[in-house]
């Protein structure tokens, strides 16, 4: 929690001021029972009106200090906690944005969403309540005991004897609740995951009439989360009743001892007031521990992310062959560290050439892109870009060489221009040229406003082919040295696909192209075609060479384009 609490340091001045106001307000409350005791036992019997009015004015003054001090302190604590949470949430989002792909896989996306939303909320609640009650409760507890001893040490001993029992109960309950809240947060991640999957795949779910199944699946996840919340709440809910029970027993003994020792009425009433203050203080402390239990569990989860180093340091690796723009040399890689997802991958293409990657689903095509762009580091072998091992590049230095269009990429709810530019400050001429090169200019001119046409959320007002052409235009707009297309023309008709390939060949002849596709037509004109099967290369060469020598490629080609087996 040290790293999380560190975000409170910029507001240390406000925290100190809140401490002063809260201390003054809480201390003022302690004088009220003492003044009341003096008025009842000393002033009232004498019928001294002047003294009575003076003591009454003193009580009003202390009450005003308590009211104003506590109000100001509460507002300041809420402000400090809110601003700290704002900074924490921003820092957490920034760290998540820079996490490496393997680190995201380890945390999982639903868990990161939960940490950014619910966990930061629980930390906010823990900090705000601790700042309010963490100062007031100890002052009332210790001060109440001190003033009680000043009034009557015998009655005070009864109250003091109750405190250790409450402390032990709170400590035991807190230790158990912290562990249980960690489990609850993990269950919350599962609920986020289930909801995320349901929202993302809503059309498929409805198309396959599996809505009832998804509802039942979420019900199971929700029931598990609710049950664990009930368990943790059942434990934490014991705190207040136990504290109240212990102090009520103490109150009975205070009255009995007061009657036995002949204590004055004002003294007994003052003790009852101090008893109430001390009881409220202990309940406040118990509430702090309850909130802290969840806040600590959430803070630990946040700290896990903040403590993760997302940097991609450039290592010192031997150079490859500078004649090649892209080279895979004996590359093997596993996502989970067990079975290799790709194994013994070797091929190379020169600057300006095109390499096409084709193969069945799960054959490892996209994994090659992940390794090429260093989303993941190879397990064995090396990947070279312009003769330099990708692990020798700084992350930003490497990525700037690429223009990428993924099949399932995202478009923002903004204008077509903003989607192609994507906040890179690209000139109007380059944006227009990219749209034309991606064969997107025709439909752009056909929509109202052209480049200023605003897309709906997830670009639902565009067809699949139009979305893909915008994504390709975005990749081209930065004039990349290497263009990566990951099955990004699958929604295009054959005529448009052919025009796109012709455009890329004519206008981006110096750009090296790395094309992953399911269609033979998308890669058949590539300088090198790599055929993947179950993580291995089962053939590589030109279209003609593969038709003659690679049975897997020939079967795919015949199935898609016709011809004789």
N, C-alpha and C positions, 0 to 999 in steps of 0.2 A: 504493500500500500504506500510505501515511501514515494515512489515515482508519481502515483496518482495524487497524493496530498501535496506534492511539490507544486502542483498547478494552483495552489492557494497562496503561494509566496508573493506573487505580484500584488495581492490585495492584503498584505500583512498589516498595512496602516489601517485599513478599514476594520480588519479583524481585531486589532488592538483597541480601536475606538469602540467597537461593539462590546469588547470585554469590559471596558470602563463603564459604559452605560448599563450593561447587564449587571455588573457587580454593584453599581450604585443602586439600581432599582431593587435588586434582591436583598441587599443589606438594609435598605429602608424598610422592607417588610418585617425584618426581625425586630425592629424597635416597637412596632405596634402593640404586640401582646404585653411587652414590658411597661409601656405607658398605660395600657388598660389596667394592668395589675396595680400600678401606683394610684390611679384614679379611684378604683373600687375600694382598695384597702386603706388608703391614706387620705385622699381628698374628699371623697363622699362623706365619711364619718364627720369631718370638720365642717361640712356645708360651706366651704370657702368657694364662692361663685367665681371669683377672679382666678383662682388656681385651676378650677374646673374648666373655665373658658381657655386658659392658657394651655392646659394639657390637650383640650379638644383641638385647638389650633395646631398644636404640635402633631397630633395624629393626622390631621388633614394635610399638613405639610409633607410628612413622611409618605402618606398615601399618594400624593401628587408626584413625588419623586419616584416612587415605585411604578406608578402608571406610565409616566413620560419615559423613564429610563427603559422600561421593558418594551414599550412600543417602538422607540427608536432602535433599540438593540435588535428586536425581531425583524424590523425592516432592513437593517444593515446586514443581518445574517442571511436573509433571503437573497439580497442583492449579491453578496459575496459568493454564496453557494451557486447562484444562477450564472454569474460570470465565470466562475471556476469551471462549471459544467460546460459552458459554451467553449472555453478554451480546450478542455479535455476532449470534448466531442470532436472538435476540429482537428486536434492532434491525432486522435484515434483514426479519424477518416483519412487523414493524410498518410498515416502509417499503413493503413489497409490498402490505400491506392498504390503504394510503392512495394507492397509485399511481392515476393517472387511467386511464381505459379505453384511451386512445390509447397511453399508456406501456406498459400491459400488452401491447397488441397488438405494440408494437415489440420488447419483450423475448421475448414468447411465454410461455405458461403452463408448458410443459415445461422451458424454460430457467430460469424462476424457481424451479421445484421443484428442479431440479438444483443451482442456486446455493445454495438453502437447505439442502440435504442434503449432497451429495458435496463441494461447494466448501468449505463450512465445516469439514468433516472434514479436508480436505487442509491448510487453514490451521492447524487445530489441530495436526496432525502436524508442520508446518513450525515452528510456534512452540515446541512441546514439545521437539523434537529440537535446535533451534537453541539453546535455553536450556541443554540438557544438554551437547551436543557443542561448541557455539559458544564456550563458556568453557574447557572441559577441553582440547579439541584445540589451540588456540593456545598455552595454557600449556605443554602437553607438547612441542609443536613448538619453541617459542622456548626454553623452559627446557632441553629436551634438547640443543639446539644449544649453548647457553651452557655447560652442564656438560660437554659434549663438548670444548669448547675449553679448559676448565679442566683436564681430564684430559690431553689431547694435541691440540695445535692442528693437527698434520699429519693425524691421522686425522679430526679434525672437519671439515677442509676437504673431504674426500671426501664426507662426509654432506651438508655444506652445498651442494655442487655438484649434488646430486640434486634439491634442493627446487625450483629454478626450472622444471625440466622437468615436474615434477608439477603445479605451479601453472598453467603454460601449458595443459597437457592438460585440467585441470579447467575453466578459463575457457572454452576453446573448446567443450567438451562442454556446459557449462551454457547458453551462448548458444543453441546449437541446440535443446536440450531444452525451454527455456521456450517457444519458438515451437511446437514439436511438441505440448507438453502443452495449449496453447490449442486446437489442432485436436482433440485427444482430448476435451477438455471439450465442445466443440461437438458432436462425435459422440455424446457422452453425452446431450446434450439430445435428439438425434434418437431415441435408444433409449428415453428417458423418454416422448417423444411417442408413439412406436409402442405402448408398453406401456399408456399412458393411454388411447389410442383403443381398444385391444383390450379393456381392462377395462370401459370405459364402454359399448361397443357389443357386449358379449359375447352378449346375447340375439339381436340382429339377425344377428350373425355365425353363430351356431348355426342360427338359423331359415333362413338362406340357404345353409347348408352351405358356408361359406367359411372354415372353421377352417384347413384345409390352406393356403389362400392366405395367411391372416394369419401362419401359422407361417413360410412361405417369405419373406414380406415382412420379418418380424422377423429372420429369419436373415441377410438382406442387410444390414440395419442393424447387426446384431451383428457380422457379419464385417468390415464397414468399421471399426467401433469397435475390434475386436480387432486388426486389421491396423495401425492407427495406434498402438495401445498397444504392439504388438510393435516398431514402428519406433522409437518414443521410448525404449522399454526397452533396445533393442539399443544405442542410443547411450549412454544413461546407464550401462549395464552395463560399458562399456569403462573406466570410471573406476578401479574397484578393481584390475583386472588390470594396467592401465598403471602405476598407482602402485606396486603390488607388484613388477612387473618392474623398474622404475627403481631402487627401493631394494634389490632383490636384487642387481642389478648393482653398486650402490654397496657392498653388504656384501662382495662378492667383493674389491673393491678395498681395503676397510678391512682385511681379513685379509692381503692381499698387502703393503700398506703397513706394517701392524703387524709382519709377519715381517721385512720389509726393514729397518725402523728398530729392531728389537729391543725392541719394546714388551713390558711385563710381562704375565703371564697375567691378573692381576686387571684391568689396564687394558683388555685386549682383551675380557674377559668383560663389563666395565662398558659398553664401547662396544656390544657386542652387545645389552645390555639397553636402552641409549639408542636404539640403532637400532630395536629393537622398539617402544619408546614413540613415536619419531618416525614410524615407519611407521603405527602405529595412529592417531596424530594426523592424519596426512595422509589416511588412509582415512576417519577421522571427518569431516574437512573435506569430503572428496568426497561422503560421505553427506549432509552438510548441504546441499551444492549440489544434489544430486539431489532431496532433499525440498523444498528451496526452489524448485526449478524448477517443480514442480507447485503448491506453495503460492503462489508469486507469480502464476502464471497464474490460480489460483482467486481469489486476493485481488483481482486486477484486475477479474475478473468481478463479485465482490461489491461492489467499490467503485463500479462502474458504476451499480448499483442505489442504493447509499447516497448517491451524488452527484446522483441524480435528484430534482428538486424536485417533490413531488406536490401542492403547495398549489394551490388554486383561488382566486387573489386576486380580490377584487371590483373590477371595473373601473368607470369612470365612463362610463356609456352613457345616451343619452336615454331618457326614459320613454315608454311606449306609452299606449294608451287605458285609463284606470283602470276603465272600465265593463265591461271584459272580464276574465274570470278567466284564460283561456288565449287567446293570440293568436300565430299564426305569420304573419310578414310577409315575403314574398318570400325565403323560406329556401332556400338551396342548401347541399349538404354532400357531401364525398367522404371516404371512409375512407382511401384510398391517395394522395390528392392528385392523381389523374389524372382519371378519369371521375366525374362527380357521381352519387352514389347516390340523392339526392333533389334536385329542382330546381324552383325557383319555387313553393314551397309557401306558400299564404296561406289562412287561415281563422281564425275566432274564435268563442268561446262565452262567455256570461255566467256569473256565479257561480250555482251550483246546476243549471246545465244539463248535458246529456250530449252528448258528441261521440263518434260511432262511426267507427272507421277500418276499412275493409274493402278487400280486394284479394287478388290472387294471391300465391303464395310469391315472395319476392324483390322485391316491389313497393315496399318501403321503409316498411312499417307500423311495425316495431320501431325503425327508425332515428328516426322521429318521437319515440318515447318517449325514446330516448337523448339527443336534442337538448333535449327538454322538461325532463328531469331533469339536464341538463348533464353527462352522462357524456362527451359530446363537445361541443365548441364549434362553432357554425355556421361555414360558410365564407363565406357571404353572407347578408344579411338579419338578422333578429332574432327571438327567441322571447321572449314576455312572459308573466309570471305575475302576475296582479293589477296589471297596468299597469307592471311593472318588468322590465327586461331581465334574463334569468336570469344573464347574465354580471356583473350588478351585485350579485348575492347572494354571500355566503360559502357554501362548499359545504354545511356543516351547516345553516345557516339555510334554504337552499332545500330540502334533502331532508326537513326536518321537516314541511314542508307536505304531503308526499305519503304515501299508503299504496299499496303496490305488490304485485301478485301476478302473477308471471310464469308462463308455461305450464310451463317446465322449471325451476322453483325447487326449493329443497332443504328437506328436513325433517330435523331432528336426531334422533338415537337417544335420545329422552327422552320425557317424558309429553306428552299432548295439551296440557295447560295450559302447559307450558314452551314448546311450539312456537308457540302463539298469542301468548304473552307475549314470547317471545324476549328475555328478560333486560332488559326495559324497565321492570319494576316496575308493570305495569298491574294495577288492582284486579280482584278476583274478579268483581265486578258487570260491569265492562266486558268482561272475557274471556267471561263467559257471554252477554252481550248480543251480542258479535261472533260467537260461535258460532251463536247463534240467527239473526242477520241473514244469515249465510252459509249458512243451511239445513243446518248441520252438527250441530245439537243432537240430531236424531233418531238418527243413527248413533253419536254420542258416548254417548247414554244406553244404546244397545244393546250397547256393548262393556264388558267386565269392568273395573270401576274408574272408568268414566266419564272425567272429566277427568284422572284419574291413570293411565289406560291408557298403557302404555309402547310407543312405536313401535320397530320394528326398524330396523337401519341402512338408510338410504334409504327408510324407511317401507314396506318390502315386505309388511308385514302389513295394509296398507290398499289399497283399490281406487284406480284412477285418479281417479274422481269424488270419493272421500273425501279424497284428498290435495289436490285442487284446492279443495274447500270449506274445508279447514283453512288453506290459503294465503290464501284470500280473508278468512277470519276474522282471520288475522294482520294483513292489511292494514287491516281495519276497526277493530281493537282500539285503535289509537292515535288514533281520531277524526280522520282526516286532513281537510284542507281540499280536497285533490284526490285522488281515487281513480283509480289506473291499473290496469286489468286487461288484461294482454297475453295474449289467447287463453286465459284462465284458466278458461273454462267449457266447453272443447272436449270434456271427458270426461263432462259431465253429460248426462243424458237431457233431452228437451225439456220434460217436466213440471217437473223440478227446476230447469232453467234459467229457466223462466217464473216459478216461485216466487221464485227468487233475484232476478230483475229487479224483481219486485213489491216484495220486501222492501227492496231498495236505494232504490226510488223513495219508499216510505212512510217509512222510518227515516232516510234520509240525503238528505233533500230539499235541504238547504243545501250539500251536498258536490258539487263539480264532478266529473263522471265522464268519464274518458278511456278508452274501451273499444276495444281492438283485437280483431278477431274474424274468423273465417272464415265463420261462420254469419250469414246475413241476420237470422235470428230474434233474435240477440243484440244487434243494433244498430237494428232496424227502428223502435223506439219512441224512438230518440235525437232530440234537438232538432236536431242537425246530423249528417249522415252524409257522410264524406269517402271517395270511392272512389279508390284508388291503383292506378296501372298503370305499371310500369317507372320508378318514382321520380317520377312526376308525378301531379297530380290530374286525373282524367278526368271527375270529376263531384262535385258537393256539393249538399246540400239535404236535405229530409225524404225519408222513404220514398216518399211519394206523388209528390213532385216528380221523384225519380230514376227511378221506374218509368216516368214519362212522358217524361223528357228524357235519360236516360243508358242507352245500349244495353248497356254493360258491366255495370252494376248489374242491369238487367232480366234479362239472361242468367243471372247468378248466382242471382237470386231465383227465377226459373222453374225452374232446374235443382234448387234445393234445396227449394222449397216448392210447386212445381207451378204450373199456370196456363197461359195462352195466351201464345205468343210474339207 
